[in-house]
Amino acid sequence: MNCKQLVSVLFMCTIFTIPYGANANDMVLHKPILASPLPVEQSQAEPSTKDRIQAILKEFDHKTEGVKKGNVYVPKDTQITLELMDSINSKKNKTGDPLKLKTTEDLRINNVVILPKGSNCEGVIIKASGNGIFGRGGNLEINIPSIQTRNGVHIPLNGYVKGYGRDDNGAVAVAAVVSLVGGLFMRGENIYYNQGQVFKVTVQKDTDLSATPENLNEAMNVVLPQGQNVTVSAAK
């Protein structure tokens, strides 16, 4: 194989081994982004027949696990729409940075508002890396773990979002085959989520609201005094 043929082979190999990710810059600002559960490590062992049967039965016999009998609850998979309050991007933000969001509409249970429109919620950036040499795009992973109701109950959420900036595939191929030094100046794109970006998250599990149907309205009434009350007699 001569030198010209070797360069051609390397060029083709580089092109077909470069990952390509979605670019947040291509998205309409307020187009909702669907969040998902946090990824977990997959077990190498196959589920047993007993496990499969139990999983099937669970689908047909849904029980409100973790909810006190007689209490009302937020059902699993209830959708909540959140809006990003400050812009974030893979260039300036770091792993561990907080992010602030707010609800875009009321969430009602039995026609009682448990999460008013504008309720604040916090997420966290669990991984951030800016665009790199050889045309590599940036990436950003965030998680929105929970949101708090008017009476202080934390609702666990499926709020994991993973995004990539666009790779400059041509730059990577050229840099790898032609010039190692030249590739240092070729970069992909960073990923940006602008202020106002909408995320749709879902409730992770049935969540007890620590209230009955009869006293739910009272429990969610923020006008009423909250917290501990101590009754004492006058000192003598």
N, C-alpha and C positions, 0 to 999 in steps of 0.2 A: 504494500500500500504506500503510495507516494504521499508527500506532504499535503498536496491539495486535497486528496481524498480524505486524509485524516482530519483536516479542518472541517470538511463538510460533515463528517460523521459526528464530530464534537458539537457542531452547530445544531444539528437535528436533535441530538440527545438533550441538549440544554433546553431547547424549546419545549420538549414534551415532558420535562420533569419540573417545570416551574408552576407552582400553585397559583390559581387565580381566584380572588375573593370579590365579594360584592363591595361596591363603593358607596358609602353613605352620602357622598356629594351628589350622586345621581338621583337621590330620593327627594320628593317634594317635601318641603319643610314640615307640614302637618300631617303627612301620610303616616298612619299609625304603624308602629313597629311591634310585632307580637313577641312577647317575652315567653320564656320556657323554663322548666325546672332546671336547677343547677345540675350539670353533668356529674355522674357518679362513675366510679371505676366498675367496669363490668366483670362479674365473676366468671372464671374459666369453666366452672362446673355447670352442666345443663340442669335446669329445674327438674325435679322428680315428678312422676305421674301424680302423686298426692298434691304437690304444690300447684300443678296445672289445674287439677280439679277444684282446689280451694279458690284459685284465682277466678275460675269460671263462675263458681257459685257466688262469689262475692259480687260479681257484676249483676246477678239476678236478685240478690238479697242484701241490698244496701242498708247498712245500719249507721246511725249517727254516733260513731265511736268517739268517745271523749266528750260527749255532751251530756250534761246532767238531765235526768228524766224530768220532763215538765218545763225545761228551759227552751227558749228560742235560740236559733243559731244562724250563722252565715253559711250557706251551703258550699260545699266544695265545687270548684270550677266557676264560681261566680266571677264575672269579668269586671274589672275596675280600670278605668282609663285615667292615666296620669300624664301630666305635662311638665316637661323639664323647665326649671326656673332660671338656670344659668347654662351658658354654652360650655361644652366640654369637647376636647379633641385629643388625639393620640400624640400630638406634638408637645403640648404644654402640661397635660395632666400626668400624674404618676399613680402607681399602684398604691391603694390605700386612701386616695383622695375621696372625700364625701361628695355627694351630689344631692341637690334639693329638688323635690317634685311636689306637685299639688294635684288634687283631684279636679276633674273637669265638670263633674256633675254630682248631684246627691246620690247616695246609695241608701235605699229604704228597705227595711224589713217589716212586713205587715203594715206598710204605709207609715212607718216611723223612721225618721232620718237618723241613721247611725253614723254616717260619714257625710257631712255637709260638703257641698261644692267649695273648693278652695282649701280643703284639709291638707295640711303639710305632711310630707313623707320624706324619709331619707334613704338614699341608696349609697353604694360604695363602688369605687373602681377596683376590681380585683386583679386586673392586668392591663397594663398600658405600655406600648412601645411605639416610638415614632418611626417614620419611614427611614430606610437604611440604604447603605451603599448597594451597588449592583441592581438598582431599580426595585428594591423590596418596599412594599407598602407598609404603612403602620397598622396596628391593630388595637382594639379596645374591647375589654370585657367588663360588664357592669352587673351588679346584682341589687335588686330591690327586695329586701328580705321580709318586710312586714309594714303594716300601717295600723294606726291606733284609732279605735272608735271614740265616740264622745264620752263614754264611761270608762275609758282606759284599757279596754281589751285589745290586745295585739293580734291582728289577723295575719297569719303567715301567708306569704305570697310566692307564687312561681314568677320570679322577676329577673331571670337571667337573660342577658342579651350579649351576643358576641358579634362584632363587626370588623371588617377589614377595609383598609384603603386599597386602591387599585395598584397592582404591580405594573411596573414598566417592563413588560415581557421582552420587548425588543432590545431594551437596554441591557437586560440581564444576559441575553444570548450573545450580543455583540461583545459585551465586556468579558464574558467567560472565554470566548474563542479568540478574540482579537487583541484586547488590551486589558490587562489586570489593573493597571494604573488608571486608565480612562474610566473604568467601571466605578471607581471611587466617587466620581462626580455625577453619576447617574442614579437618581432616586425615584422611588414610587411616590404615591400620594398618601397623605395622612387622612384619617377618618375624622369627621366632624359631626357632632350632634348639636344643632343650634338651639338657642332658647326658644321654647314653644314646641319643640319636638314632642310628639305624642307616643306614649308607650301603653300597650294594652297588656295588663297582667291578670292572672287568675288566682283565686283563693286556693291555697294548697290543700286544705282539709276542712271538714265541717268544724266550725269554730263557735264554741259556746259563748253567748253574749252575757252570761251571768245575770239573766233576767227571764221572767216568765212573760207569757203574752199579756197578762194583766198589768204588770208593772214596767213593761218595756218603755213606754212613753216617759214615765217618771225617771227611769234609769238614764235615759238619753237627754233629759232636760238639763242643759248646762246652766240654767238660771238658778236651779236649786243649789244650796250650799253642798259642797263635796268635801270628803275627807273625814277625819276622826273628830268625834265630839265627846268631850269629857264634861260630865255634870258634877259640880261641887257645891257644897253648902258654904254659907258665909263663915269666915273665920271668926272664932270667939276669943 
